[in-house]
């Protein structure tokens, strides 16, 4: 894989910047477009991509993909689009549904139309396990009904449906990847593992919503990056795939692993369950294994150790 001309929307974010590092290293030309919105510190996002700023095969455009002029500039001579730009946050989406629709659905539709007017060969869309809502079966395969219980999940599903329509009606090659609870270096500050790690390293008690017996399929970010690269190489015209670790643990077990990695024994504080929170996620990834050759490499214990080491070196030693 060499010398594609690639646009990464949301490329200064958590997953996007990790993907960009690999694409740049592999000698592709990579253009990042990011609106550096205020959901969390724009300074953090700029720090995520600072190592690539001066490279000849990297370009940064600060702008919003809802702006058609900016999109036209971004897509000039682009072959491949990795679409990661989205407004994150389950609970915040319930409070402000129109903002999430604009950023996640309207922006995606705008991008798809602009791709039709350019020479884009393929789009890899970053979707979410939130599209399933409360699952009827575990582990969750791609035949599971999609019944999101948050505005965020609904917007990710709506955008995914637009991807399907554009692929079928306009002959665009599009693959959608449904991520299950991604964690690792550069994780957003509002996400559970990031918050828990920082509190434990400070000797403070993390707050768990509910009884802590809710389970998650925690997926290390390098495995998600691998999934994107496999989708890039795939000849599939249209499809969607679960991208997870194939395992799940409870939030209580997560706290134990974090304490183990941090060399501590901090007890959590329990509070009420929050609106829009799903009780259990657990990915069946047989379809991705078979059709994309996807295989997660980092188990949860190893991933937690790697993440805590990164936090110690990049946050708590500064």
C-alpha positions, 0 to 999 in steps of 0.5 A, a space after each residue: 500500500 503506497 502513494 494513495 492520495 487520501 483525505 481523512 475527515 476528523 483526522 486530528 481526533 483520537 482514532 483519526 490521528 492514529 490512522 493518519 500516523 500510519 498512512 503518512 508513514 506508509 508514504 501516502 499523501 494525506 490531507 486532514 480536514 478537521 473543524 477543531 470544534 469545542 467538544 473538547 480542547 482544540 489544543 489536544 487535537 492539534 497536539 495529536 497531529 503535530 508530528 506530521 505538520 512539517 512532512 511533505 506528504 501531509 496537509 492540514 485544512 482547518 474547516 468544516 465539511 458542511 462548507 461546500 467550498 472547503 470540501 471542494 478544496 479538500 477533495 481535489 485529486 483525492 482517491 480515498 476518503 476515510 470519513 471519521 468526522 463526527 460530533 461524539 458523545 451519547 449523553 450530550 447528543 440527547 440534550 442537543 439533537 439538532 447539533 448532532 444531526 447537522 454534524 453527523 448526518 448533514 455533514 456526511 450527506 454533503 461529503 457523499 455528494 462532493 465525492 460524486 463530483 470528484 474522482 474519489 474511488 472509495 470511502 471508508 465510513 467510521 460508524 458505531 456499535 451505538 447503531 444497535 441500541 440495546 441488543 437482543 442477542 449477544 454477541 452482536 452480529 451484523 444481522 442484529 436489529 438496529 434500534 439506537 437509543 441515543 441521538 448519537 446512535 441514530 445519527 450514525 445509523 442515518 449516515 450509514 444508510 446514506 452511505 448505502 444509498 449512495 453506493 447502490 445508486 451512484 456506484 460509489 465503493 463504500 465500506 462502513 466499520 461499526 466500532 465497539 468502545 475504542 480506547 488507547 493513546 490520544 483517547 478523548 478526555 470525556 471517555 471512561 477509560 481516560 477519565 478513570 485512568 487519570 483519576 486513579 493516577 491522582 489517587 482519586 476514586 473514579 465514578 461508575 454510572 450504575 452498578 458496574 456490571 454493564 459490559 463493554 467490548 473494549 477495542 484497542 485503537 491500533 486494531 481499529 486502524 488495522 481494520 481501516 487499512 484492510 477496508 482500504 485494500 478490500 474490493 468489496 463494493 458495499 458492506 458494513 462490519 463490526 470491529 471489536 475485540 471479540 471479548 467483553 468485560 464489566 466496568 468493575 473488571 475494568 477498574 481492577 485492570 486499571 488498578 493493576 496497571 497503575 499499581 494502586 487499589 482505588 475503589 470506585 464510587 457508584 452513582 445512578 445510571 445515565 440516560 442513553 447508556 447501553 447495558 452490554 456490548 459484545 461484537 461478533 466479528 466473524 464477518 470481518 474476519 472472513 471478508 476483511 481478514 480482520 484479526 484483533 491483536 491487542 487483548 484488554 489487559 495488554 491494551 490497558 497496560 500500554 495505555 496507562 504507560 502512554 498516559 504516564 509518559 504524555 500526560 502525568 509527567 508533563 
